[in-house]
Amino acid sequence: MSLPDRLYNMKFAEYFDSMRKMYLQDDKFKEICDNYCSNIADVEKYRKKREKNFSKEQQCENLSKELEEEILFYLVRKS
């Protein structure tokens, strides 16, 4: 068993050797690290959803504006 990839980041760079040992030997430390990795995965998942939702929101907003213009144009033309 080795250190999860998500723990290899610059915040912990100077502690990699210690972290590897502690992760294998200390169950409490392993649990904290595993919870951290799980949380980071959740953050990434929700960030992707937010970006996807933002894109859809922008598309809907643009379409709404185009349809508003079309409605107004239609109203003016038919009045």
Secondary structure, DSSP 8 states (H G I E B T S, - for coil): ----GGG-SGGGGGGHHHHHHHHHH-HHHHHHHHHHHHHHHHHHHHHHHHHHHHHHHHHHHHHHHHHHHHHHHHHHHH-
